[in-house]
Amino acid sequence: MNPDKDYIESLLPRYCDSNVTDEERRMVVEWMNASEENKRIAKQINLIYLASHAIKVRRDIDTDKALNRVKGKMIVHRKRKYWEWAQRAAAVLFIPLLAATLLLSLRPEAESMPEVTARLMEVGTSPGMTGSFVLPDGTKVYLNSETKLTYPNYFDGETREVTLSGEAYFEVAKDAEHRFIVHTPHHSQIEVLGTSFNVEAYENDEEITTTLVEGRVNFYYNNRETQTKQLVSLQPNEKLVYQCDSHEVDLRPTSCLAETAWKDGKIVFRNTTLRDGLKTLAKRYNVEFIIKNPKGLDDPFTGTFTNQRLERILQYFSISSHIRWRYVDGGDINETKSKIEIY
């Protein structure tokens, strides 16, 4: 089926709420991958969706009581910023919403705080989409494809804690008295005070990476033999790679450009192996690569791409690593990802 534009637009609101069938989800994903214009529109709507839901969340909060509890951390001008977002969002409400989902669930806090009920928030991006928003403390977060971030609607206590599954870039608001902690899969976490860093921590991946742009980051993980918490400190322009199964840690220098370019809509390879390059493309374009011939997977590749179609990038890979590729039919109508065979 080749759905027309009107039909896709009728699907987008339900796709945004994850209330579509597998076949409908596949149609929307194929529409996004059909052209850069479709993808550009989807990204713009994604930002509007995140902003409009952020407004709704804050309208549900008893602002005065929350301000008293957090000692003025959530300042008034931030409310004005969200209202400005609301005005911009209202002007384009006829555009179907797409890409990210924001799920709210109640989480009662300690009985000593009856006057304020904190809420646990979850914000996420759909396959092939990115987005950004601001946490209650002013920390800006960029979310890569298929990423979920859980956080409270306000930070109280000695630490500011969030939970990440996926990839995100954080610009942490400085607060010397309250550490910022990112909990990641496989019993690991990252602690900072005020800094900029990237974290890639997908639930099903075999490794977790942290790249520090500025400031200082502490990475904690469990020692395999002693089951005690281990600490590795990062300096700016360093990248940490943690192997989840073996609990091995590799710390290496980096320019940070390749690791953080995604938040600006770019793909940057710097002596990147074809294997890692395909992993990046799979996430960016929501496809699955089937490796039939491993030859050339460790060949390095350097290049920068902005708004390039996937087929164009694969052509460069074919030239540099002498690979061949083709789209294949997975045989399952419910599959939401296109399959590309490397042979």
C-alpha positions in Angstrom: 0.0 0.0 0.0 1.2 3.5 -0.9 -0.7 5.8 1.4 -1.4 9.4 0.4 -0.4 12.4 2.4 -3.9 12.9 3.9 -3.9 9.3 5.2 -0.4 9.7 6.7 -1.5 12.9 8.4 -4.5 11.1 9.9 -2.1 8.5 11.4 0.5 10.9 12.9 -1.4 11.9 16.1 -2.0 8.2 17.0 1.6 7.4 16.0 2.8 10.1 18.4 0.8 8.4 21.2 2.0 4.9 20.2 -1.6 4.0 19.4 -1.1 2.5 16.0 -1.0 -1.0 14.5 2.3 -2.4 13.3 1.2 -1.9 9.7 0.4 1.8 10.4 3.7 2.3 12.2 5.5 0.9 9.2 3.6 3.3 6.9 4.7 6.3 8.9 8.3 5.2 9.1 8.4 4.6 5.3 6.9 8.1 4.8 9.6 9.7 6.9 12.3 7.8 5.1 10.9 8.6 1.7 12.4 12.1 1.5 14.5 14.6 3.4 11.6 17.0 3.3 9.4 14.5 5.2 12.1 14.0 7.7 12.6 17.8 8.1 8.9 18.3 8.7 8.9 15.4 11.2 11.8 16.9 13.2 10.1 20.3 13.4 6.9 18.7 14.7 8.9 16.7 17.1 10.2 19.9 18.8 6.7 21.3 18.9 5.4 18.1 20.5 8.0 18.2 23.2 7.4 21.8 24.0 3.6 21.6 24.1 3.7 18.6 26.5 6.3 20.4 28.6 3.7 23.2 29.0 0.9 20.8 29.9 3.1 19.2 32.6 4.0 22.4 34.2 0.3 23.5 34.2 -0.4 20.4 36.3 2.1 21.4 38.9 1.2 23.4 42.0 3.9 26.0 41.2 3.8 27.9 44.4 4.3 24.9 46.6 7.0 23.4 44.3 8.9 26.7 44.4 8.9 26.6 48.2 10.1 23.1 48.3 13.0 23.6 45.9 14.0 27.0 47.4 13.3 29.0 44.3 15.3 26.8 41.9 12.5 26.8 39.3 12.5 30.6 38.6 9.7 32.6 37.2 11.3 33.5 33.8 11.2 29.8 32.9 7.4 29.9 33.0 7.5 32.8 30.6 9.6 30.8 28.3 7.1 27.9 28.3 4.3 30.3 27.6 6.1 31.7 24.6 6.6 28.1 23.4 2.8 27.6 23.9 2.0 30.5 21.7 4.3 29.2 18.9 2.9 25.7 19.3 -0.7 27.0 19.1 0.0 28.7 15.7 0.9 25.3 14.2 -1.6 23.0 15.9 -3.0 22.0 12.6 0.2 20.2 11.8 -0.1 16.6 13.0 2.1 15.8 15.9 4.9 13.2 15.5 7.9 11.5 16.9 8.3 11.8 20.7 6.1 10.5 23.4 5.7 11.9 26.9 4.3 9.5 29.5 3.3 10.6 33.0 2.9 8.3 35.9 2.3 9.3 39.6 5.0 8.5 42.1 4.2 9.5 45.7 7.1 11.1 47.5 7.9 10.7 51.2 5.1 11.2 53.7 7.0 14.2 55.1 6.1 16.1 51.9 2.2 15.9 51.8 1.9 19.4 50.3 3.7 18.5 47.1 3.2 15.3 45.1 6.2 14.8 42.8 5.6 13.2 39.4 7.9 10.9 37.5 8.2 11.9 33.9 9.3 9.9 30.8 10.1 11.6 27.6 11.2 9.6 24.5 11.9 9.8 20.8 10.6 7.5 18.1 12.9 5.6 15.7 14.9 7.9 13.4 13.9 11.0 15.3 15.8 13.4 17.6 14.5 16.1 20.0 15.6 18.5 22.9 14.0 19.9 26.0 14.9 21.5 29.3 14.8 19.8 32.7 13.3 21.6 35.7 16.8 22.7 36.9 17.6 24.3 33.6 19.7 21.4 32.2 19.3 21.1 28.5 19.0 17.6 27.1 19.2 16.4 23.4 17.7 13.0 22.7 18.8 10.8 19.9 16.7 8.1 18.1 14.8 5.6 20.2 15.8 7.2 23.5 13.9 7.4 26.8 14.8 9.7 29.7 13.0 9.5 33.1 13.1 12.4 35.5 11.1 14.0 38.3 9.0 17.1 37.6 11.2 18.9 40.2 14.5 18.2 41.8 14.6 18.1 45.6 17.2 16.7 48.0 20.9 16.4 47.7 21.1 15.1 44.1 19.5 15.6 40.7 18.9 12.2 39.3 17.6 10.9 35.9 17.5 7.6 34.2 18.6 7.1 30.5 18.1 4.4 28.0 19.4 5.4 24.6 21.7 8.3 23.7 21.6 11.8 25.0 23.7 15.0 25.1 23.5 16.9 28.4 24.3 20.6 29.1 24.0 20.4 32.8 23.0 23.5 34.8 25.7 24.4 37.3 24.8 23.7 40.9 27.7 23.0 43.2 25.5 21.8 46.0 23.6 19.2 44.0 25.3 16.6 41.9 23.6 15.6 38.6 23.4 11.8 38.2 22.5 9.9 35.1 21.6 6.2 35.7 22.3 4.0 32.8 21.7 0.3 32.0 23.8 -2.5 33.4 24.2 -1.0 36.9 26.3 2.0 35.8 25.9 5.7 36.4 27.5 9.1 35.6 27.9 11.9 38.1 28.6 15.6 37.4 28.1 19.1 38.8 27.9 21.3 35.7 29.3 20.1 32.4 28.6 19.1 28.8 28.8 15.4 27.8 27.3 12.7 25.6 26.1 9.3 26.8 25.2 6.3 24.5 23.6 3.6 26.7 21.1 1.6 24.8 19.6 -1.3 26.8 20.5 -4.0 24.2 24.0 -2.7 23.3 27.1 -4.5 24.6 28.8 -1.2 25.5 28.2 2.1 27.1 30.1 5.2 26.0 30.6 8.6 27.6 32.2 11.5 25.9 33.2 14.6 27.9 33.1 18.0 26.1 33.8 20.2 29.1 33.8 20.0 32.9 34.4 16.8 34.7 32.5 13.4 34.8 32.8 10.4 37.1 31.7 7.1 35.6 30.7 4.4 38.1 30.4 0.7 37.3 30.4 -2.6 39.2 33.6 -4.6 39.5 32.9 -8.1 38.1 35.0 -10.0 40.7 34.4 -8.0 43.9 30.9 -6.7 43.0 32.1 -3.3 44.3 31.5 0.1 42.7 34.5 1.3 40.6 35.2 4.9 39.6 36.8 6.3 36.4 37.2 10.1 36.1 37.0 11.8 32.6 38.7 15.0 31.5 37.5 17.1 28.6 38.1 15.6 25.2 38.1 12.0 26.5 35.8 9.1 25.6 35.1 6.2 27.9 33.9 2.9 26.5 32.5 0.4 29.0 32.1 -3.3 28.0 29.0 -4.4 29.9 29.7 -8.1 29.8 33.4 -8.1 30.7 33.2 -4.9 32.8 36.3 -3.6 31.0 36.9 0.1 30.6 38.8 1.9 27.8 39.6 5.6 28.1 40.7 7.3 24.9 41.3 10.9 23.6 38.8 12.3 21.1 37.9 15.6 19.5 34.2 15.0 20.5 33.0 16.0 17.1 32.0 12.6 15.8 30.3 11.6 19.1 28.2 14.8 19.4 27.5 15.8 15.7 24.1 14.0 15.7 22.5 16.7 17.9 23.1 19.2 15.1 21.7 16.9 12.5 25.1 15.8 11.1 26.9 12.5 10.8 30.6 12.8 11.3 33.1 9.9 10.8 36.7 10.3 11.9 38.6 7.1 11.1 35.4 5.3 12.0 35.3 1.6 11.2 32.6 0.5 8.7 31.2 -1.6 11.5 30.6 1.4 13.8 29.5 3.5 10.8 26.7 1.1 10.0 25.7 1.1 13.6 25.3 4.9 13.4 23.4 4.8 10.1 21.1 2.1 11.5 20.1 4.3 14.4 19.9 7.5 12.3 17.8 6.1 9.5 15.9 3.4 11.4 17.1 0.5 9.3 18.6 -2.9 10.0 21.9 -4.0 8.4 22.4 -7.7 7.6 26.1 -8.6 7.3 26.6 -11.4 4.8 30.3 -10.5 4.1 32.4 -9.3 7.1 35.2 -8.2 4.8 36.0 -4.6 5.2 34.0 -4.0 8.4 37.2 -2.9 10.2 38.3 -0.5 7.4 38.4 3.2 8.6 36.3 5.9 7.0 36.3 9.7 7.3 33.6 11.9 6.1 30.9 14.4 7.1 27.3 14.3 6.0 24.4 16.8 6.4 20.9 15.9 5.2 22.3 13.2 2.9 20.1 10.3 1.9 21.1 6.9 3.2 21.7 5.5 -0.3 24.2 8.3 -1.0 26.2 7.6 2.1 26.3 3.8 1.3 27.7 4.7 -2.1 30.7 6.3 -0.4 31.1 3.2 1.8 31.0 1.1 -1.3 33.9 3.0 -2.8 36.0 3.2 0.3 35.5 -0.4 1.6 34.6 -2.2 -1.6 31.3 -3.5 -0.2 28.0 -4.1 -2.0 24.6 -3.5 -0.5 21.0 -4.0 -1.4 17.5 -3.7 0.2 16.0 -7.0 1.0 12.5 -8.1 1.8 12.3 -9.4 5.4 9.1 -11.4 4.6 7.2 -10.0 7.6 4.6 -7.3 6.8 4.7 -6.2 10.5 8.4 -5.2 10.4 8.9 -1.5 11.0 12.5 -1.3 9.8 13.8 -1.7 6.3 16.5 -4.3 5.9 19.8 -3.7 4.0 22.1 -6.6 3.2 25.9 -6.0 3.1 27.5 -8.6 0.9 
